[in-house]
Amino acid sequence: MTQNRVAAISSATTELRVAWDGAQHIDLISAVVSDVFKGTGLDLDDVDFVLDSGSDVLDGRSISNCGFLGALGAHHKEESRIEEDGLWAALYGVAKIASGSADVGLIVAYSKPSESDVNLYYASQCEPFYQRPVGFDHRAASGLQAQRYLTSHGLKELDLARIVARRWTDAARHQRVQIKSVPGPADVLASKNVASPLKSLMMSRPVDGAVAVLLASDHIARRVSRTPVWITGLGSSMDRHSFSARKAGALEACEVAAQRAYRNAGWDSLPKPSLAEVSASSAASELMVLESLGLAGSGRALDLLDEDNRSINLSGGALPADPIMATGLVRLSEAMRQLSYPDEYGLKAPSSAIVHASGGVGMQTHCVATLEV
Amino acid sequence: MTTHVGIVGVGQTHHARRRTDVSQAGLVREAVDRALNDAKLTIDDIDSIVVATGPVLFAAVNQPEKWVVDAIGGSLKPVVRVTSGGGTGLVGALAAYYQIAGGLADRVLVVGYDKLSEGALQYSISTLYDPFWGREFAVGIMGFSAAYWRARMDLLGHTEEAAAMVAVKNRRNAMANPYAHVKKEVTVEEVLKSKPLAWPIKVLDVPPISDGAAAIVLSSERMAAKSTDRPAWIRGMGYFCEADNAPSRSMLLSEPLAIAARRIYRAAGITNPRRQFDVVEVQEPYTCFELSYYESLGLCAPGQAAALISSGATQLDGDIPVNPSGGCAGANPIGAAGLVRVIEAAAQVMGKAAGNQIRGAKLALAQSGGGWANLRGIAVLSA
């Protein structure tokens, strides 16, 4: 694909909590920036560049990266802010290392939505002339997508509740997400209505947290990592802003991003990847993402649950824990962990993974990466 | 830097204090159309798009790339936004450069813009400061800049007169720039007598606030010929930062800019910038910064900036012309300003500068920066 092979060699995440009220942004960031070097033999001096993802709006601060540069370990280094999910920052980092101009890149994404208003974060993305005046927002877009999906495929709200319960159960098992109690399908159905047919527990739950990933060139990766995870394909795509102009009942940009990534990786016909970690902003959109990625046929994503499939979102995915702007990079981190320590997840010799991130109102933009070990 | 990447098309809007006739999306479209036209391409030829804007608070639309994508015709392409304060335009070009150099794309469109008439600029900038310490007494970026200029006056001799000469030079150069909107020559005396805003910064040391957009098309070497037989080749580009909070920084020299210059010059084979560069474009938020940049960029020794501007070397007919476009003094759409510097430098080595073409320019330097003067980068472009 790219000029030189690039690996993800290490990652670190904070616990994902509803509110990290005892910690500032810089505390979360510096925790992962110091943890990510453990076991690599590398330190900050080896880092050629830092790329970070966060949101000025969620942070309540203009050019918020400016205030976090010390915590990011970026002092006197090359640094850029990618104001999109951290998987896009990783994509940038891969390109930079692949070009041969750098060997080690530090990718950081973080979020503290507990200090902000997530509904306004999305509503302020809507253009001000046609969408904002009628109150169109992310909840409305997600509800419309879910309605269409359920109707088209003859599914019920209970089906969405089942996937939510499964994801929370998986997240609770691995203890990296703060969970007081795992909701069962009945709890999900009984939760507050958000945008019919979606209940509040069917929406991804915003959480605070930070994640860091170290990327390295081939020769560094082979020297410092027991199991380098090679990033072999990357693709992204942004859909139309106008919600009514998007292809109804589909996540077209997700399909396009996936095709780009697979082609990039040389996956001519999609081989069954060993595992996938995907982002979604609602239970319905998670099913749509799985289908757009080619992991299930149209309207069949729920079957992945019934087959007791142990390879999709073993971390629990974004439904129980959505650290907005960091969610996709957390997926990369989780996929790395599953590829490197398959026993912990009941996986047998996994060799490849699909990682997915998205952003925007009604998941307007998508990024897909393929990993191989 | 094994893969050669070139700028094959450039475009910018006619910048204005207030563009009430277009939305942000329309503004972006104008610059994109010009850049694509200049590159003899359509949007269908573009593999990927990078959008660069200043902080979203400037114009009150969060993640505005997701809105303007429709106006560009970029839907279903890879679109990403990078932002880094005032230097965001150059940071956008840098991201695009690596998409091509890393083999992910052949042609990337970069568009930078800001529609500053739609927001409260200095208020937005004040939110840069730490909410627990600093924001309660922050007043935009001007007081901070004035304090450090004062220090450079005392220690490096960056006098008010020397800075006034920057204003005189840049405003004169802007007269010939068709895209600039401030077109009024001033004298050193007028600058010195103009109203103090945060002394020593006076009204005529300050650039305008503008609405404007700029776009470039970057291409791999193998695809460049379709657009032009004379691209502006990127010989090196980088953007560095300084993490320390204000009280512990000296700011006598811009450290991140000096680092950028040292690293990128080495990569680009620049050993004597003053002699080698034919033309320089710098993004000067206030006149005093241009003086500081002369030193950080190695155009003169530390402490010699006042002598350099006084000598006339940085005038149009000097040996190292700086800002023949007029720089930010002519137009200052912040999110586009860094990209405008890249465009003006590229146009010089492509031999098609709209205003003051420096004859035979082969090697150009573009500088850009932002944040609280802690984010700084450069690009070295050659014919």
Contacts between the chains, C-beta under 8 A, distances in Angstrom:
chain1	res1	chain2	res2	distance
A	1	B	103	6.7
A	1	B	104	7.9
A	2	B	102	5.1
A	2	B	103	4.1
A	2	B	104	6.3
A	3	B	2	7.2
A	3	B	3	6.8
A	3	B	101	7.6
A	3	B	102	6.1
A	3	B	103	4.5
A	55	B	62	7.6
A	55	B	63	7.9
A	56	B	55	5.4
A	56	B	56	5.5
A	56	B	57	6.6
A	56	B	83	7.7
A	57	B	56	6.2
A	57	B	62	4.8
A	60	B	127	7.2
A	60	B	131	6.9
A	61	B	127	5.5
A	61	B	128	6.8
A	61	B	131	6.9
A	62	B	55	3.7
A	62	B	57	5.2
A	62	B	58	7.9
A	62	B	85	7.9
A	62	B	124	5.4
A	62	B	125	6.4
A	62	B	127	4.6
A	62	B	128	4.9
A	63	B	55	5.4
A	63	B	83	7.3
A	63	B	84	7.1
A	63	B	85	4.3
A	63	B	128	5.4
A	63	B	370	6.9
A	63	B	371	5.6
A	65	B	84	7.2
A	66	B	85	6.8
A	66	B	128	6.0
A	66	B	371	4.4
A	66	B	372	6.3
A	66	B	374	6.6
A	66	B	375	7.1
A	67	B	128	7.4
A	67	B	129	7.8
A	67	B	130	5.8
A	69	B	241	5.4
A	69	B	242	7.5
A	69	B	243	3.7
A	69	B	374	7.3
A	70	B	243	4.0
A	70	B	244	7.2
A	72	B	243	7.7
A	74	B	241	5.4
A	74	B	243	6.0
A	75	B	241	7.1
A	75	B	242	6.5
A	75	B	243	3.6
A	75	B	244	7.1
A	76	B	240	6.6
A	76	B	241	7.3
A	76	B	242	6.5
A	76	B	243	7.7
A	76	B	255	7.0
A	76	B	256	6.9
A	76	B	259	5.8
A	77	B	240	6.7
A	77	B	241	6.9
A	78	B	238	5.7
A	78	B	239	6.0
A	78	B	240	5.6
A	78	B	241	7.7
A	79	B	84	7.9
A	79	B	239	7.2
A	79	B	240	7.3
A	79	B	241	4.4
A	79	B	375	7.5
A	80	B	82	5.6
A	80	B	84	5.9
A	80	B	91	5.2
A	80	B	94	6.9
A	80	B	95	6.7
A	80	B	239	6.3
A	81	B	82	6.5
A	81	B	83	5.4
A	81	B	84	5.5
A	81	B	91	7.9
A	82	B	80	6.4
A	82	B	81	7.5
A	82	B	82	5.5
A	82	B	95	7.7
A	83	B	56	7.7
A	83	B	63	6.4
A	83	B	81	5.3
A	83	B	82	7.1
A	83	B	83	5.1
A	84	B	63	7.5
A	84	B	80	5.6
A	84	B	81	6.4
A	88	B	80	5.2
A	91	B	80	7.9
A	91	B	104	7.7
A	92	B	80	7.7
A	92	B	95	5.8
A	92	B	98	6.6
A	92	B	99	7.9
A	94	B	102	6.9
A	95	B	98	4.5
A	95	B	99	5.4
A	95	B	101	7.3
A	95	B	102	3.1
A	95	B	103	7.6
A	95	B	104	5.1
A	96	B	98	4.6
A	96	B	101	8.0
A	96	B	102	6.3
A	97	B	102	7.5
A	98	B	102	3.9
A	98	B	103	5.8
A	98	B	104	7.7
A	99	B	1	7.4
A	99	B	2	7.4
A	99	B	3	6.6
A	99	B	98	5.7
A	99	B	101	3.6
A	99	B	102	4.3
A	99	B	103	7.6
A	100	B	1	7.5
A	100	B	2	5.4
A	100	B	101	7.8
A	101	B	1	6.1
A	101	B	98	7.7
A	101	B	101	6.9
A	121	B	62	6.5
A	124	B	56	7.9
A	124	B	60	7.2
A	124	B	61	6.8
A	124	B	62	3.9
A	125	B	61	7.3
A	125	B	62	4.6
A	125	B	63	5.0
A	125	B	66	5.7
A	125	B	67	7.5
A	126	B	67	7.9
A	127	B	25	7.4
A	127	B	61	6.9
A	127	B	67	4.3
A	128	B	60	7.7
A	128	B	61	6.6
A	129	B	23	7.1
A	234	B	104	6.6
A	235	B	78	7.3
A	236	B	78	4.2
A	236	B	79	7.8
A	236	B	80	7.0
A	237	B	76	5.2
A	237	B	77	6.7
A	237	B	78	6.1
A	238	B	65	7.7
A	238	B	66	6.9
A	238	B	69	5.4
A	238	B	74	7.0
A	238	B	75	6.5
A	238	B	76	7.1
A	238	B	77	6.8
A	238	B	78	7.1
A	238	B	79	3.9
A	239	B	75	6.0
A	239	B	76	6.7
A	240	B	69	7.2
A	240	B	70	5.5
A	240	B	75	4.4
A	241	B	66	5.4
A	241	B	67	5.0
A	241	B	69	6.0
A	241	B	70	4.9
A	242	B	70	6.0
A	245	B	70	7.5
A	252	B	76	6.7
A	253	B	75	7.9
A	253	B	76	6.0
A	256	B	76	5.2
A	257	B	78	7.8
A	260	B	78	7.6
A	264	B	104	7.7
A	359	B	63	7.4
A	359	B	66	7.8
A	360	B	63	6.8
A	360	B	66	4.9
A	361	B	66	7.4
A	364	B	66	5.3
A	365	B	66	6.7
A	365	B	79	6.9
